[in-house]
Amino acid sequence: MLEECEICGQSTGKLYTCTGCGKRFCHYCGSVAEKLCLECIGASEDSHPAEGAKPSKKRKKE
């Protein structure tokens, strides 16, 4: 019997468990290497918005 991905709902033979939230996801709906579903990958990117951003230029006093 095929299991259903908790992210996309597709029936598949192989599911992985997200270490962030515990949902079961297929290889299309997350990172198998990181063991994170797309929802948790997106959440971790949102929590660090300044990461990789360039510092802003200081405005000169007039």
Buried (B, 14 or more C-beta within 10 A) or exposed (E): EEEEBBBEEEEBEEBBBBEBEEBBBBEEBBBEEEBBBBBBBEEEEEEEEEEEEEEEEEEEEE
